[in-house]
Amino acid sequence: MSPLSADTVNDLLRTTARSFYLTLRVLPGAVRQQIGLAYLLARTTDTIADTEIVPLTQRLQALQLLREHFLGSPAGPVDFRDLAEHQGSPAEKILLEKAGASLALLATLSAADLQLVREVLVTITSGQELDLRRFAGAGAGKIAALKTADELEDYTYRVAGCVGEFWTKLCRAHLFPRAELDEARLVADGIRFGRGLQLVNILRDLPADLKNGRCYLPADRLAAAGLTPETLLSADNAGKFLPLYREYLDAAEAHLAAGWRYTNTLPFSQCRVRLACAWPVLLGARTIQKLRGADPAALQLRVKVSRQEVHGVLLRSLASYPLPCLWRRQFPSAGKLLHQA
């Protein structure tokens, strides 16, 4: 199958990547294609995993087939037309219909880039498969929860932390290979960066996930606080729930502080990459601020950063970039949190 054209890739990214599309557009051309393709294929696997109207076994088989293609040893061709018919979003329908052409783009990458893209996609897919099996049979009135903090750490690495690792290695190789940096610390902070963004998503989407029978807050932590997934957001339990919830907000903010440190560790000359990192960090921090002020009832409405606030973050970061003292102040409480991190 012929690879997707550059225009088609851009259209798919624009319609499926949402706010991440801003990050993709600002990236230097030397890494934009690889990161864009990795996102497109990860979004394809995510769409398959989320198509709940399709039986679990069929979704797992589709993810297995994609993993084989990622590794370069497919057992058969990709044909997701049946899955595409169940998509409410036209963009996601096209994404599945064009999966084979998206996969064909992998062959256009260099050997080193292909290896990095393969590794991150296989890790992400493993997280999605684990998620499907963990919550098999769950639903409204039958909530399943992660068991321990280790399971939460493992999940956030598989679906997001590994992206920070991939991003770091790819940008390092193409953009600043000779820069004198603490490689191990940079990769570790990149992983924490991804974990922090995923933890923000988990905390923001908690009510919706509970309605779908999923609880990503570990059962052992809930039990220690005298809570269960079924009664987590009850108004009667606000006194038990909110302290625990804010502990997780603190953990997410500390991870994002590591992401801010990561951003500022990158060479100052890499303006595009630093902005591409700063925007999700700053928007994640803004989301945390909003979640801190929400009670269980407000959380049901899905707290989110407005478009006006997004534009404000972008403009302030662009204006402050030439002035390091102003730039560093963009992240709230950065000094205190970085010391803790």
Secondary structure by P-SEA (a helix, b strand, c coil): cccccaaaaaaaaaaccccaaaaaaacccccaaaaaaaaaaaaaaaaaaacccccaaaaaaaaaaaaaaaaccccbbbbaaaaaaacccaaaaaaaaaaaaaaaacccccaaaaaaaaaaaaaaaaaaaaaaaaaccccccbbbbbccaaaaaaaaaaccaaaaaaaaaaaaaccccccccaaaaaaaaaaaaaaaaaaaaaaaaaaaaaaaccccccaaaaaaaccccccccccccccccaaaaaaaaaaaaaaaaaaaaaaaaccccaaaaaaaaaaaaaaaaaaaaaaaaccaaaaaabbbbcaaaaaaaaaaaaaacccaaaaaacccaaaaaaaac
